[in-house]
Structures are given as structure tokens and as C-alpha cells.
Amino acid sequence: MRKKQHKNAKNSRNKNAFSPPNDHNTSPVMTQNWMENEIEELTEVVFRRWVIINSSELKKYVLTQCKEAKYLDKRLWELLTRITSLERNINGLMELNNAFKLYGTM
């Protein structure tokens, strides 16, 4: 019985928490401001819940992206090293070709 009473009290508090005060002096502008504030708080609460629920998925995603970025960075350095090596080889062959043309005609 106590559990049900506790649940009923909790439910009634939740309903009252989002309803404007029943004051006859409350203007429509005050009611609108109150509603906007409640919506902002509600969206913040929903966002926080979403982050808590999905934090493990977000963590996995970030770690995967980090690993992928490290892999791509490593691969980029490997390719740059190969390009540098190929450029050196091309320059060496061009020097040999020029030397052959210069000394081959004599």
C-alpha cells in the first residue's frame, strides 16, 4: 500500500510540476514565459538523459573515429615516404640520363 501511495504522490508531483500556478493575477505573458522556461528545462533534461543513455555508444563512436584517424595518419606518412623515395629515384635517373647524354656523345 505504501508503494502505491508513494507512486501516486510522485505522479501528482510530476503533474503539478509542469502546470502553471492557478493564480487569478497571472497574465498570459507570464504564463507564456513560464511555459518557455519549462520547455527549456524539459529539453535540457531530455538531452541529459539522452547523453547518459547513449554515452557508451558515443564513446565507442569516438574511439572508432580516433583509431581510424590514427590509421589514416599512419597511412598518409607511409605514402608521403614512398613519394619522397620515388622523387629521389626519378631525380637520380634523370641525372644519369643527362650524364649519359653529355658523356655519351664524346
N, C-alpha and C positions, 0 to 999 in steps of 0.2 A: 504494500500500500504506500509506503514512504517513497519508493522509487517512482510510482505513478505521480504522487504529489510533486516530487522534485521535477519530473518531466513536465508536468502541467505548469508549474511555476516558471520553468525555463522557457517553455513555449510562449507563455503570456508575456514574459520579459522581452523576448525577441519581437513579438508583435508590437509591443509598446515602444520599443527602441527605435522603430522606423516610422512611427506615426507622429505628426506634428502635435504640439500641445493644444489641448482643447480650451483655448483662451478666447474669449469673445473679442478681445482687443487685438488679436493677431491680424495683421494686414496681409493681403495677397502677396505683396512684395516680400514680406518677412517669411511667408510660407514658401515662396519660390526659392529664396536664399537658403532656407533650411533644407529644402529638397536637394538643391545643388550640392550643398555640403555633405549631405548623407550619401548622395550618389558618388561623390569623390571618395569618401571614406569607404564605401562599399567596393568601388573598383580597386582601391588600394588593397583592401582585404582579399578580394578575389585574386588580384595579381600576386600577393604574398603567398596565398595558398597554392596557386599555380606553380610558383617558383619552388616552394617546398616539395610539392608532389613531383615535379619534373626535374628537380636538381640533379638526380642521379643520371637521367637521360642527358641533361645539359652537360654534365661533367664528362660523360662518355663521348659526346659530340666534340667537345673542346679538346679532349685528349686525342681523339682520332684526327682532328684537324691539325693539331700540333705535330703528331707523328708524321702526317702526310707532308706538312710543311718542311720538317727536318729531312725527310726523304727527298723531296724536290730540291731542297737546298744542296744536299749532297750530290744529287744527280747533276745539278747545274754546274757545280765545281768540277765534276768529272768531265763534263762536256767542254767546259772552258779550258781545262788542262789539255784535252785532246786537240782542241782548235789551236791552242798555242803550239803544241808539238807539230801539228800539220803545217802551220805557218813557218816554223823553223825549217822543216824539211823542204818546203817549197822554196824558201829563200836559198837554202843550200844547193838545191838542184839548179836554180836559176844562176847562181854564182858559177857552178860547174859548167853550165851551158855557155855562159859568157866567156869563161876561161877557155873552153874548147874552141869557141869561135875565134877568140883572139889568138891563141897559140896554134890552132889547127890550120890556119891559113898561111902560116910561115913555112 
